[in-house]
Amino acid sequence: MLPTDLTSLGTFLAVAEERSFTRAAKRRGVSPSAVSHSMRALEEEVGVRLLARTTRSVALTEAGERLLSRLRPALMEVAETLGQIAGR
């Protein structure tokens, strides 16, 4: 199943790298609540828990780790391609 919007995958990447909804929100320029809603919707859409949340920390589940390992290089490749076609 492919998420309807790549923004949620970018938000997942930020949360996974920052290990914090607050820091991911700051990095993405949105509210922590928006990050939380986006992650909940992504998990519902794919039908599996990606993040283990507590009031003080965020950790990746096994499924989240698997997604991160494939997502990071894929998004980097897309960014590089966009830069190339834009002449950067």
NUKE-646764 format. One record per residue (C-alpha): residue number from 1; residue in one letter; x, y, z. Coordinates in pm, 1 decimal, decimal comma, padded with zeros to 6 digits. Layout:
NUM/A/X/Y/Z
...
REM end
This chain:
1/M/00000,0/00000,0/00000,0
2/L/00140,0/00338,1/-00100,5
3/P/00062,4/00637,2/00119,0
4/T/-00139,8/00894,7/-00066,3
5/D/00106,1/01168,5/00021,9
6/L/00486,7/01172,3/00037,2
7/T/00472,6/01440,9/00305,8
8/S/00387,2/01177,8/00567,0
9/L/00692,8/00975,4/00465,2
10/G/00912,6/01283,2/00500,6
11/T/00763,3/01344,6/00841,4
12/F/00827,7/00981,6/00938,5
13/L/01189,9/01022,4/00830,7
14/A/01225,7/01335,9/01045,2
15/V/01073,5/01161,8/01349,9
16/A/01292,3/00855,8/01297,5
17/E/01609,7/01063,6/01269,5
18/E/01526,3/01306,9/01549,3
19/R/01365,7/01047,8/01781,3
20/S/01135,5/01327,5/01891,5
21/F/00804,6/01463,4/01767,6
22/T/00897,6/01810,9/01892,1
23/R/01233,3/01822,9/01713,1
24/A/01081,4/01667,2/01399,7
25/A/00807,0/01930,5/01406,2
26/K/01062,5/02210,2/01434,8
27/R/01263,1/02061,0/01147,7
28/R/00948,9/02031,1/00928,4
29/G/00811,6/02372,7/01030,4
30/V/00487,1/02234,8/01171,4
31/S/00337,1/02175,1/01515,2
32/P/00410,9/01861,5/01719,6
33/S/00038,9/01788,6/01701,6
34/A/00052,7/01790,4/01320,7
35/V/00343,4/01544,0/01333,5
36/S/00150,2/01319,3/01571,3
37/H/-00159,1/01323,7/01349,2
38/S/00048,8/01253,0/01039,8
39/M/00223,2/00955,8/01203,3
40/R/-00104,2/00814,1/01333,1
41/A/-00258,3/00842,1/00985,9
42/L/00045,5/00678,9/00822,0
43/E/00034,5/00388,8/01067,7
44/E/-00337,5/00344,8/01006,4
45/E/-00286,1/00354,4/00632,1
46/V/-00010,2/00091,4/00627,1
47/G/-00179,1/-00110,0/00901,5
48/V/00122,3/-00150,7/01127,3
49/R/00279,7/00036,1/01417,4
50/L/00597,5/00216,5/01306,8
51/L/00677,0/00407,6/01624,4
52/A/00677,7/00314,0/01991,6
53/R/00582,5/00628,9/02181,9
54/T/00612,3/00721,8/02545,5
55/T/00567,3/01062,5/02702,2
56/R/00944,5/01111,4/02692,0
57/S/01071,1/00921,6/02391,8
58/V/01002,3/00786,6/02046,4
59/A/01158,4/00465,2/01920,4
60/L/01116,8/00274,5/01598,8
61/T/00943,2/-00059,1/01597,9
62/E/01088,6/-00338,9/01386,8
63/A/00857,6/-00234,3/01104,2
64/G/00967,2/00126,8/01148,9
65/E/01332,3/00023,9/01126,0
66/R/01260,6/-00167,1/00804,8
67/L/01080,4/00131,4/00654,7
68/L/01358,1/00371,0/00754,8
69/S/01629,0/00154,1/00600,8
70/R/01455,6/00166,2/00261,5
71/L/01303,6/00514,2/00282,8
72/R/01615,5/00718,9/00358,9
73/P/01807,7/00620,1/00042,0
74/A/01493,0/00641,7/-00172,6
75/L/01413,8/00997,0/-00061,6
76/M/01778,8/01098,8/-00100,9
77/E/01772,8/00969,3/-00458,3
78/V/01454,6/01164,0/-00533,0
79/A/01608,3/01481,5/-00387,2
80/E/01926,1/01435,2/-00593,5
81/T/01724,7/01378,0/-00911,0
82/L/01514,7/01688,7/-00847,7
83/G/01834,2/01888,2/-00792,4
84/Q/01981,4/01756,4/-01117,7
85/I/01679,1/01840,3/-01327,4
86/A/01665,2/02184,9/-01168,3
87/G/02031,0/02237,1/-01265,5
88/R/02174,2/02242,3/-00913,8
REM end
